[in-house]
Amino acid sequence: MSVPPDRWVVDANVVVKLFVDEPLSKEAHVFLASLKTEAEGRFHAPDFLYTEATNVFWKYVRRGDMTLAEAIEHLREMRALALTRARTEDVLDTALRLAHQHDVSVYDAAYLALADQLSVPLVTTDVLLHGKMQGKKPTVLSLAEALARAKVEP
């Protein structure tokens, strides 16, 4: 039985679920609960996660599923989370290599590069990315897999 990691890289697909009602939102709330109570250091992401999340909020606003005021409030709340931000610039060389190696977008590869740099799993709800990375390094876990690992006692 392996010890669960105490650190994770999370992508925007997971973090956004704290603010919008989508499939797996409940699971994201359970997995990321400590983001609101702990100090930084457990959950990591490239700093462009905020741009990606903002774009998702904008799509909700455009469709009329969220007001602009709600989107702005979600951004404020997201910035207050104990998410350790890595400078995207610092992972781009590795991200480009990983994008080429695994045929994924540089956006996804930036999360992979950070996970590789920190030697921790990337947690995502992106089914395509998860599928492409099965059995490869760095490790990519679905949200369900991460929840299962997080429950393992050391």
ROSE-4610 file (N, C-alpha, C; in Angstrom, 1 decimal, always signed):
// ROSE-4610
residu = [M/M/M/S/S/S/V/V/V/P/P/P/P/P/P/D/D/D/R/R/R/W/W/W/V/V/V/V/V/V/D/D/D/A/A/A/N/N/N/V/V/V/V/V/V/V/V/V/K/K/K/L/L/L/F/F/F/V/V/V/D/D/D/E/E/E/P/P/P/L/L/L/S/S/S/K/K/K/E/E/E/A/A/A/H/H/H/V/V/V/F/F/F/L/L/L/A/A/A/S/S/S/L/L/L/K/K/K/T/T/T/E/E/E/A/A/A/E/E/E/G/G/G/R/R/R/F/F/F/H/H/H/A/A/A/P/P/P/D/D/D/F/F/F/L/L/L/Y/Y/Y/T/T/T/E/E/E/A/A/A/T/T/T/N/N/N/V/V/V/F/F/F/W/W/W/K/K/K/Y/Y/Y/V/V/V/R/R/R/R/R/R/G/G/G/D/D/D/M/M/M/T/T/T/L/L/L/A/A/A/E/E/E/A/A/A/I/I/I/E/E/E/H/H/H/L/L/L/R/R/R/E/E/E/M/M/M/R/R/R/A/A/A/L/L/L/A/A/A/L/L/L/T/T/T/R/R/R/A/A/A/R/R/R/T/T/T/E/E/E/D/D/D/V/V/V/L/L/L/D/D/D/T/T/T/A/A/A/L/L/L/R/R/R/L/L/L/A/A/A/H/H/H/Q/Q/Q/H/H/H/D/D/D/V/V/V/S/S/S/V/V/V/Y/Y/Y/D/D/D/A/A/A/A/A/A/Y/Y/Y/L/L/L/A/A/A/L/L/L/A/A/A/D/D/D/Q/Q/Q/L/L/L/S/S/S/V/V/V/P/P/P/L/L/L/V/V/V/T/T/T/T/T/T/D/D/D/V/V/V/L/L/L/L/L/L/H/H/H/G/G/G/K/K/K/M/M/M/Q/Q/Q/G/G/G/K/K/K/K/K/K/P/P/P/T/T/T/V/V/V/L/L/L/S/S/S/L/L/L/A/A/A/E/E/E/A/A/A/L/L/L/A/A/A/R/R/R/A/A/A/K/K/K/V/V/V/E/E/E/P/P/P]
num = [1/1/1/2/2/2/3/3/3/4/4/4/5/5/5/6/6/6/7/7/7/8/8/8/9/9/9/10/10/10/11/11/11/12/12/12/13/13/13/14/14/14/15/15/15/16/16/16/17/17/17/18/18/18/19/19/19/20/20/20/21/21/21/22/22/22/23/23/23/24/24/24/25/25/25/26/26/26/27/27/27/28/28/28/29/29/29/30/30/30/31/31/31/32/32/32/33/33/33/34/34/34/35/35/35/36/36/36/37/37/37/38/38/38/39/39/39/40/40/40/41/41/41/42/42/42/43/43/43/44/44/44/45/45/45/46/46/46/47/47/47/48/48/48/49/49/49/50/50/50/51/51/51/52/52/52/53/53/53/54/54/54/55/55/55/56/56/56/57/57/57/58/58/58/59/59/59/60/60/60/61/61/61/62/62/62/63/63/63/64/64/64/65/65/65/66/66/66/67/67/67/68/68/68/69/69/69/70/70/70/71/71/71/72/72/72/73/73/73/74/74/74/75/75/75/76/76/76/77/77/77/78/78/78/79/79/79/80/80/80/81/81/81/82/82/82/83/83/83/84/84/84/85/85/85/86/86/86/87/87/87/88/88/88/89/89/89/90/90/90/91/91/91/92/92/92/93/93/93/94/94/94/95/95/95/96/96/96/97/97/97/98/98/98/99/99/99/100/100/100/101/101/101/102/102/102/103/103/103/104/104/104/105/105/105/106/106/106/107/107/107/108/108/108/109/109/109/110/110/110/111/111/111/112/112/112/113/113/113/114/114/114/115/115/115/116/116/116/117/117/117/118/118/118/119/119/119/120/120/120/121/121/121/122/122/122/123/123/123/124/124/124/125/125/125/126/126/126/127/127/127/128/128/128/129/129/129/130/130/130/131/131/131/132/132/132/133/133/133/134/134/134/135/135/135/136/136/136/137/137/137/138/138/138/139/139/139/140/140/140/141/141/141/142/142/142/143/143/143/144/144/144/145/145/145/146/146/146/147/147/147/148/148/148/149/149/149/150/150/150/151/151/151/152/152/152/153/153/153/154/154/154]
x = [+0.9/+0.0/+0.9/+0.7/+1.5/+1.0/+1.9/+1.6/+1.0/-0.1/-0.6/+0.3/+0.4/+1.3/+0.6/+1.5/+0.9/+0.9/+1.4/+1.3/+0.8/+0.1/-0.5/-0.4/-0.3/-0.6/-2.0/-2.7/-4.1/-4.3/-5.2/-5.4/-6.6/-6.9/-8.0/-9.3/-9.3/-10.6/-11.1/-10.1/-10.5/-10.9/-10.0/-10.2/-11.5/-11.9/-13.1/-14.3/-14.3/-15.4/-15.8/-14.9/-15.2/-16.2/-16.4/-17.2/-18.3/-18.4/-19.5/-20.1/-21.3/-22.0/-21.8/-20.9/-20.6/-20.4/-20.4/-20.1/-18.8/-18.7/-17.6/-17.3/-18.2/-18.0/-18.0/-18.9/-18.9/-17.6/-17.0/-15.7/-14.6/-14.7/-13.6/-13.7/-14.9/-15.0/-14.4/-14.6/-14.0/-12.5/-12.0/-10.6/-9.8/-10.4/-9.7/-10.1/-10.8/-11.4/-10.3/-9.1/-8.1/-7.5/-7.9/-7.4/-7.9/-9.0/-9.6/-9.1/-8.5/-8.1/-6.6/-5.8/-4.4/-3.5/-2.3/-1.3/-1.0/-0.3/+0.1/+1.1/+1.2/+2.2/+1.7/+0.4/-0.1/-0.6/-1.2/-1.7/-1.0/-0.5/+0.3/-0.3/+0.0/-0.5/+0.4/+0.6/+1.2/+0.3/+0.8/+0.0/-1.0/-0.8/-1.8/-3.1/-3.2/-4.5/-5.5/-5.1/-6.1/-6.6/-5.8/-6.3/-7.3/-6.9/-7.8/-9.1/-9.1/-10.3/-11.2/-10.5/-11.2/-12.0/-11.3/-12.0/-13.2/-13.1/-14.3/-15.4/-15.1/-16.1/-16.7/-15.9/-16.4/-17.4/-17.1/-18.0/-19.4/-19.3/-20.6/-21.3/-20.6/-21.2/-21.9/-21.1/-21.7/-22.9/-23.0/-24.2/-25.3/-25.1/-26.1/-26.3/-25.3/-25.4/-24.7/-24.1/-23.4/-23.4/-23.5/-23.4/-22.0/-21.7/-20.3/-19.9/-20.8/-20.4/-20.1/-20.8/-20.5/-19.1/-18.9/-17.6/-16.4/-16.6/-15.6/-15.4/-16.5/-16.4/-15.7/-16.0/-15.3/-13.8/-13.4/-12.0/-11.3/-12.0/-11.5/-11.4/-12.4/-12.3/-11.2/-11.0/-10.0/-8.6/-8.4/-7.1/-6.8/-7.8/-7.6/-7.3/-7.4/-7.2/-5.7/-5.4/-4.0/-3.3/-3.4/-2.8/-1.4/-0.4/+1.0/+1.1/+1.5/+1.6/+3.0/+3.2/+4.5/+4.5/+5.6/+5.6/+5.6/+4.7/+4.6/+5.9/+6.5/+7.7/+8.8/+8.8/+9.8/+9.6/+8.4/+8.2/+8.0/+8.2/+7.8/+8.8/+10.1/+11.0/+10.6/+10.4/+9.9/+8.5/+7.7/+6.3/+6.3/+7.2/+7.3/+7.8/+8.7/+9.2/+8.1/+7.4/+6.4/+5.2/+4.9/+3.8/+4.1/+5.4/+5.8/+5.9/+6.4/+6.5/+5.2/+4.2/+2.9/+1.8/+2.1/+1.0/-0.1/+0.2/-0.8/-0.5/-1.5/-1.3/-0.2/+0.4/+1.4/+0.7/-0.6/-1.3/-1.3/-1.7/-1.7/-0.3/+0.6/+2.0/+2.6/+2.2/+2.7/+2.4/+1.2/+0.8/+1.6/+1.8/+2.7/+4.1/+4.6/+6.0/+6.2/+5.2/+5.2/+5.1/+4.3/+4.2/+5.5/+6.1/+7.4/+8.5/+8.5/+9.5/+9.3/+8.1/+7.8/+7.8/+7.8/+7.7/+6.4/+5.3/+4.0/+3.0/+1.9/+0.9/+0.1/-0.3/-1.2/-2.6/-3.5/-4.9/-5.8/-6.6/-7.4/-8.7/-9.6/-10.9/-10.9/-9.8/-9.7/-9.5/-10.5/-10.5/-9.5/-9.4/-8.4/-7.0/-6.6/-5.3/-5.0/-5.9/-5.8/-5.5/-6.3/-6.1/-4.8/-4.3/-3.1/-1.9/-2.0/-0.9/-0.9/-1.8/-1.9/-0.6/+0.0/+1.2/+2.5/+2.4/+3.5/+3.8/+5.0/+5.4/+5.4/+5.0/+4.6/+3.2/+2.9/+1.7/+0.5/-0.5/-1.8/-2.9/-3.6/-4.7/-6.0/-7.0/-8.4/-8.7/-9.7/-10.1/-10.5/-11.2/-11.6/-10.4/-9.4/-8.2/-7.5/-7.4/-6.8/-7.5/-8.8/-9.6/-9.3/-9.2/-9.0/-7.6/-6.6/-5.2/-5.2/-5.9/-5.8/-6.4/-7.2/-7.8/-6.9/-5.9/-5.0/-4.2/-4.1/-3.4/-1.9/-1.0/+0.5/+0.8]
y = [-1.2/+0.0/+1.2/+2.1/+3.3/+4.4/+5.3/+6.4/+7.5/+8.1/+9.1/+10.4/+11.0/+12.2/+13.3/+14.1/+15.2/+16.5/+16.4/+17.5/+17.0/+17.9/+17.6/+18.8/+18.6/+19.7/+19.5/+20.6/+20.5/+21.5/+21.1/+22.0/+22.8/+23.7/+24.6/+23.8/+22.7/+21.9/+21.5/+21.2/+20.8/+22.0/+23.0/+24.2/+24.9/+25.0/+25.7/+25.1/+23.8/+23.1/+23.5/+24.2/+24.8/+25.9/+26.5/+27.7/+27.5/+26.5/+26.2/+24.8/+24.6/+23.4/+22.6/+21.7/+20.8/+19.4/+18.4/+17.1/+17.1/+16.3/+16.2/+17.4/+18.4/+19.5/+19.1/+18.2/+17.7/+17.0/+16.2/+15.6/+16.6/+17.6/+18.6/+19.4/+19.6/+20.3/+19.4/+18.1/+17.2/+17.2/+17.0/+16.9/+18.2/+19.3/+20.6/+21.3/+20.7/+21.3/+22.1/+21.6/+22.2/+23.5/+23.7/+25.0/+26.2/+26.1/+27.2/+27.3/+26.3/+26.3/+26.1/+25.6/+25.4/+26.5/+26.4/+27.3/+26.8/+27.6/+27.1/+26.0/+25.2/+24.1/+22.7/+22.5/+21.2/+21.1/+22.1/+22.1/+23.2/+22.7/+23.6/+23.7/+24.8/+25.0/+26.1/+26.1/+27.2/+28.4/+29.6/+30.8/+31.1/+30.5/+30.7/+30.0/+29.2/+28.6/+29.6/+30.8/+31.9/+32.4/+32.5/+32.9/+31.9/+30.6/+29.6/+29.6/+29.7/+29.7/+30.9/+32.1/+33.3/+33.1/+32.4/+32.2/+31.3/+30.3/+29.5/+30.3/+31.2/+32.0/+32.9/+33.5/+34.3/+33.5/+32.3/+31.5/+31.3/+31.2/+31.1/+32.4/+33.5/+34.8/+35.0/+34.7/+34.8/+34.0/+32.9/+32.0/+32.4/+33.4/+33.8/+32.9/+32.0/+31.1/+31.7/+32.8/+33.5/+35.0/+35.8/+37.2/+37.6/+38.8/+39.3/+39.5/+40.0/+40.2/+38.9/+37.9/+36.5/+36.0/+36.2/+35.8/+36.5/+37.8/+38.6/+38.2/+37.8/+37.3/+36.0/+35.1/+33.8/+34.0/+35.0/+35.3/+35.7/+36.6/+37.0/+35.8/+35.0/+33.8/+32.8/+32.7/+31.8/+32.3/+33.6/+34.2/+34.0/+33.8/+33.7/+32.2/+31.3/+29.9/+29.7/+28.7/+28.4/+27.5/+28.0/+27.4/+27.9/+27.0/+27.5/+27.7/+28.9/+29.3/+29.2/+28.5/+28.5/+29.4/+30.0/+30.9/+30.0/+30.2/+29.5/+29.5/+30.7/+30.9/+29.9/+29.5/+28.6/+27.1/+26.8/+25.4/+25.3/+26.4/+26.3/+25.5/+25.4/+24.6/+23.1/+22.7/+21.3/+21.1/+22.1/+21.9/+21.7/+22.4/+22.2/+20.8/+20.4/+19.0/+18.0/+18.1/+17.2/+17.3/+18.5/+18.6/+17.8/+18.0/+17.2/+15.7/+15.3/+13.9/+13.2/+13.9/+13.2/+13.7/+14.6/+15.1/+15.7/+16.6/+17.4/+18.9/+19.7/+21.1/+21.6/+22.7/+23.3/+23.7/+24.1/+24.4/+23.2/+22.1/+20.9/+20.5/+20.6/+20.2/+21.1/+22.3/+23.2/+22.5/+22.0/+21.3/+20.0/+19.3/+18.1/+18.5/+19.6/+20.0/+20.3/+21.0/+21.3/+20.1/+19.1/+17.9/+17.1/+17.1/+16.5/+17.1/+18.5/+19.2/+18.9/+18.8/+18.6/+17.1/+16.3/+14.8/+14.4/+15.0/+14.8/+14.5/+13.9/+13.7/+14.9/+15.0/+16.0/+15.4/+16.2/+15.8/+16.6/+15.9/+16.6/+15.9/+16.6/+16.0/+15.9/+16.2/+16.2/+14.7/+14.1/+12.7/+12.4/+13.3/+13.0/+13.1/+14.1/+14.1/+12.9/+12.6/+11.4/+10.2/+10.0/+8.8/+8.8/+9.9/+10.0/+9.7/+10.0/+9.9/+8.6/+7.7/+6.4/+5.7/+5.3/+4.5/+5.3/+6.6/+7.4/+8.4/+9.0/+10.0/+11.3/+12.4/+12.3/+11.7/+11.2/+10.6/+11.6/+11.2/+12.0/+11.1/+11.7/+11.0/+11.7/+10.9/+11.5/+12.0/+12.8/+13.3/+12.1/+11.1/+10.0/+9.2/+9.0/+8.3/+9.1/+10.4/+11.2/+11.1/+11.2/+11.0/+9.7/+8.6/+7.3/+7.3/+7.9/+7.9/+8.8/+9.8/+10.8/+10.1/+9.1/+8.4/+7.3/+7.0/+5.9/+6.4/+5.6/+6.0/+5.7/+6.5/+6.2/+5.0]
z = [+0.0/+0.0/+0.0/-0.9/-1.0/-0.2/+0.2/+1.0/+0.0/+0.3/-0.6/-0.6/-1.7/-1.7/-0.9/-0.3/+0.5/-0.4/-1.6/-2.5/-3.9/-4.5/-5.8/-6.7/-8.0/-9.0/-9.4/-9.5/-9.9/-11.1/-12.0/-13.2/-13.0/-13.9/-13.9/-13.9/-14.6/-14.7/-13.3/-12.4/-11.0/-10.2/-10.2/-9.3/-9.7/-11.0/-11.4/-10.8/-10.5/-10.0/-8.6/-7.9/-6.6/-6.8/-8.0/-8.1/-9.1/-9.8/-10.7/-10.5/-10.8/-10.6/-11.9/-11.9/-13.0/-12.5/-13.4/-13.0/-12.2/-11.2/-10.3/-9.4/-9.4/-8.5/-7.0/-6.6/-5.2/-4.9/-5.8/-5.5/-5.4/-6.3/-6.2/-4.9/-4.4/-3.0/-1.9/-2.0/-1.0/-1.1/-2.4/-2.6/-2.2/-2.6/-2.4/-1.1/-0.2/+1.0/+1.7/+1.8/+2.6/+2.0/+0.7/+0.1/+0.8/+1.5/+2.2/+3.7/+4.2/+5.6/+5.8/+4.9/+5.1/+4.5/+4.9/+4.3/+2.9/+2.1/+0.8/+1.0/+0.0/+0.0/-0.4/-0.3/-0.6/-2.1/-2.6/-4.0/-4.8/-6.0/-6.8/-8.2/-8.9/-10.2/-10.9/-12.2/-12.9/-12.7/-12.7/-12.4/-13.5/-14.7/-15.7/-15.5/-14.4/-14.0/-13.9/-13.4/-13.1/-14.4/-15.5/-16.8/-17.3/-17.2/-17.7/-17.0/-15.7/-14.9/-15.2/-15.4/-15.8/-17.1/-18.0/-19.3/-19.2/-18.3/-18.0/-17.4/-16.5/-15.9/-16.9/-17.8/-18.9/-19.8/-20.1/-20.9/-20.2/-18.8/-18.1/-18.1/-18.0/-18.1/-19.5/-20.5/-21.9/-22.2/-21.6/-21.7/-20.8/-19.9/-19.0/-17.8/-17.5/-16.4/-15.1/-15.3/-14.2/-14.5/-13.5/-13.7/-13.7/-14.2/-14.2/-12.8/-11.9/-10.5/-9.8/-10.1/-9.6/-10.0/-11.3/-11.9/-11.2/-11.0/-10.3/-8.8/-8.2/-6.8/-6.8/-7.8/-7.8/-8.0/-8.8/-9.0/-7.7/-7.0/-5.7/-4.7/-4.7/-3.8/-4.2/-5.6/-6.1/-5.7/-5.8/-5.5/-4.0/-3.1/-1.7/-1.3/-2.2/-1.9/-1.6/-0.8/-0.5/-1.6/-2.8/-4.0/-4.2/-4.2/-4.5/-6.0/-6.3/-7.7/-8.2/-9.3/-10.0/-11.2/-11.5/-12.6/-13.9/-14.7/-16.0/-16.8/-16.8/-17.5/-17.1/-15.8/-15.3/-15.8/-16.3/-16.8/-18.3/-19.0/-20.5/-21.3/-21.0/-21.8/-21.6/-20.4/-20.2/-20.8/-20.6/-21.2/-22.7/-23.4/-24.8/-25.2/-24.4/-24.7/-24.4/-23.3/-22.9/-23.9/-24.4/-25.4/-26.6/-27.1/-28.3/-28.0/-26.9/-26.5/-26.4/-25.8/-25.5/-26.4/-27.3/-28.2/-27.4/-26.5/-25.8/-26.0/-25.6/-25.7/-24.7/-25.1/-24.2/-22.9/-22.9/-21.7/-20.7/-21.3/-20.4/-20.0/-21.0/-20.7/-19.6/-19.4/-18.3/-17.0/-16.8/-15.6/-15.5/-16.6/-16.5/-16.1/-16.7/-16.4/-14.9/-14.3/-12.9/-12.1/-12.4/-11.7/-11.8/-12.9/-13.1/-12.2/-12.3/-11.5/-10.0/-9.5/-8.1/-7.7/-8.7/-8.5/-7.7/-8.2/-7.6/-8.8/-8.5/-9.5/-9.9/-11.2/-11.7/-11.5/-11.0/-10.8/-11.8/-12.6/-13.7/-13.8/-14.4/-14.8/-16.4/-17.0/-18.5/-18.9/-19.4/-19.8/-20.8/-21.8/-22.9/-22.4/-21.6/-21.0/-20.1/-19.3/-18.4/-19.2/-20.3/-21.1/-21.8/-22.4/-23.1/-22.1/-20.9/-20.0/-19.1/-19.4/-18.6/-18.8/-17.7/-17.7/-18.1/-18.1/-18.5/-17.3/-17.4/-16.5/-17.0/-16.3/-14.9/-14.8/-13.6/-13.3/-13.4/-14.1/-14.1/-13.6/-12.6/-11.9/-12.2/-12.4/-12.4/-11.0/-10.9/-9.6/-8.7/-9.3/-8.5/-8.0/-8.8/-8.4/-7.3/-7.4/-6.4/-5.1/-5.1/-3.9/-3.2/-4.0/-3.5/-2.8/-3.5/-2.9/-1.7/-1.7/-0.5/+0.8/+0.6/+1.8/+2.3/+1.6/+2.1/+3.3/+4.4/+5.6/+5.4/+5.8/+5.7/+6.6]
